[in-house]
Amino acid sequence: MILRMLVRKGVNHGIRRASRGGKPTTPGQRQGAQANRTNAKRVNQAMRVARRFGRF
């Protein structure tokens, strides 16, 4: 059970770390940053669903 908690924290930390960055300056960078945030939300949602089924 503790191992699952550590894996969960590690995955969440990695997702947050990958999705954050410097302040975007161009419209393309802003759009890419928004897409990254959206993808991070989807990954977190998928991880929650997977945890409910006891896979992670």
C-alpha positions as a printed Julia matrix, in Angstrom:
56×3 Matrix{Float64}:
   0.0    0.0     0.0
   2.84   2.39    0.78
   4.5    1.46   -2.5
   1.34   2.38   -4.41
   1.25   5.73   -2.66
   4.88   6.42   -3.57
   4.31   5.45   -7.2
   1.22   7.66   -7.32
   3.13  10.63   -5.9
   5.98  10.04   -8.31
   3.7    9.91  -11.33
   1.84  13.04  -10.28
   5.09  14.9    -9.61
   6.45  13.9   -13.01
   3.32  15.08  -14.78
   3.4   18.42  -12.98
   7.11  18.87  -13.62
   6.78  18.07  -17.32
   3.85  20.42  -17.82
   5.27  23.48  -16.1
   7.85  25.75  -17.65
   8.79  29.34  -18.26
   6.33  31.99  -19.29
   5.56  31.52  -22.99
   6.12  34.56  -25.17
   4.75  33.75  -28.61
   1.18  32.79  -29.46
   2.41  29.39  -30.65
   4.14  28.77  -27.34
   1.04  29.84  -25.43
  -1.09  27.46  -27.46
   1.41  24.65  -26.87
   1.43  25.34  -23.14
  -2.36  25.2   -23.05
  -2.28  21.89  -24.91
   0.25  20.56  -22.39
  -1.99  21.56  -19.49
  -4.97  19.9   -21.16
  -2.98  16.72  -21.71
  -1.8   16.74  -18.1
  -5.42  16.99  -16.94
  -6.37  14.04  -19.13
  -3.44  11.97  -17.85
  -4.38  12.73  -14.25
  -7.98  11.76  -14.95
  -6.87   8.5   -16.56
  -4.63   7.75  -13.56
  -7.57   8.29  -11.19
  -9.68   5.87  -13.2
  -6.85   3.32  -13.28
  -6.4    3.63   -9.52
 -10.08   2.89   -8.99
  -9.57  -0.4   -10.77
  -6.47  -1.08   -8.67
  -3.87  -1.04  -11.41
  -1.67   1.71   -9.96
